[in-house]
Amino acid sequence: QVHLVESGGGLVQSGGSLRLSCAASGRITGIYTMGWYRQPPGKGRELVAINTRENITNYRYSVKDRFTLARDVSKNTVTLQMNTLKPEDTAVYYCYAIQSGLEYWGQGTQVTVSS
């Protein structure tokens, strides 16, 4: 079992920045994929950015050039630096990981961007 704990959410004005962090713990044998999803109010969960063990990172088109994912494979951590935030980035952000074919989710952290 892998446990993911996020931190760093909050309230920020449009154009501001926030940095989310996620740390994995528990029975870790080799996390293949690690990244971030989000769920805007009234919508489904959507991919934000994800990194594979081959160090390939894919971003949602609407956040590319504004958000940066950084992963430390040795420490089992992942961060999401979010710049130039927009009101449409308001959502609950979830840390996500895949290990041995199983998916794991964090509890979520709220990010609210005011206009």
C-alpha positions in Angstrom: 0.0 0.0 0.0 1.3 3.4 -1.0 0.2 6.6 0.9 0.3 10.0 -0.8 0.1 13.2 1.2 -0.2 16.6 -0.5 0.5 20.0 0.9 0.7 23.6 -0.4 -2.8 24.4 -1.5 -4.6 27.7 -0.6 -6.1 30.9 -1.8 -4.3 33.1 -4.3 -5.1 36.0 -6.5 -5.2 35.7 -10.3 -1.7 35.9 -11.7 -0.2 34.6 -8.5 1.8 31.4 -7.8 1.5 28.3 -5.6 3.6 25.2 -5.1 2.1 21.9 -4.3 4.1 19.0 -2.8 3.4 15.3 -2.5 5.3 12.7 -0.6 4.8 9.0 -1.0 5.2 6.5 1.9 4.4 3.0 2.9 5.3 -0.1 1.0 7.2 1.4 -1.9 8.8 -1.0 -4.3 9.1 1.2 -7.3 6.7 3.9 -8.3 6.5 4.1 -12.1 4.2 7.1 -12.6 3.7 10.1 -10.4 1.9 13.3 -11.0 -1.2 15.5 -10.4 -4.9 15.5 -11.3 -7.5 18.1 -10.4 -11.2 18.3 -10.1 -12.8 21.7 -10.7 -16.1 22.5 -9.1 -18.9 20.6 -10.7 -16.6 18.8 -13.1 -14.8 15.5 -13.4 -11.3 14.8 -12.5 -8.7 15.8 -15.1 -5.0 15.3 -15.7 -2.8 18.2 -14.9 0.8 16.8 -15.3 2.3 13.4 -15.0 5.8 12.0 -15.0 6.9 8.5 -15.9 10.0 6.7 -14.5 11.7 7.3 -17.9 11.4 11.0 -16.9 8.8 11.8 -19.6 6.4 14.5 -18.4 3.1 15.3 -20.0 1.1 18.4 -19.3 -2.5 19.4 -19.8 -2.5 21.9 -22.7 -4.1 24.7 -20.6 -1.3 24.6 -18.0 1.7 24.1 -20.2 4.2 26.9 -19.9 2.6 27.9 -16.6 3.0 24.8 -14.4 6.1 22.8 -13.8 6.3 19.3 -12.4 9.4 18.2 -10.6 9.9 14.6 -9.4 12.6 13.1 -7.1 12.5 9.4 -7.8 14.9 8.6 -5.0 12.8 10.5 -2.4 9.4 9.5 -3.9 8.3 13.1 -4.0 6.7 15.2 -6.6 6.0 19.0 -6.7 3.9 21.2 -8.9 5.0 24.8 -9.3 2.0 26.8 -10.5 2.6 30.2 -11.9 0.3 32.8 -13.5 -2.7 31.1 -11.9 -6.1 31.8 -13.4 -9.6 31.5 -11.8 -10.2 28.4 -14.0 -7.3 26.7 -12.2 -9.5 26.6 -9.1 -9.9 22.9 -8.2 -9.1 20.2 -5.7 -5.6 18.9 -6.7 -4.8 15.3 -6.2 -1.4 13.6 -6.1 -1.4 10.4 -8.2 0.9 7.4 -8.4 1.1 4.0 -10.1 3.0 1.1 -8.6 2.9 -2.4 -9.8 -0.2 -1.6 -11.9 -2.1 -0.2 -9.0 -3.3 3.4 -8.8 -3.0 5.5 -5.6 -4.5 8.9 -4.8 -3.8 11.5 -2.2 -6.6 13.1 -0.2 -6.6 16.3 -2.2 -5.7 19.9 -1.5 -7.8 22.9 -2.4 -6.5 25.6 -4.7 -8.7 28.6 -5.1 -7.7 31.4 -7.5 -9.7 34.7 -7.1 -10.2 37.1 -10.0 
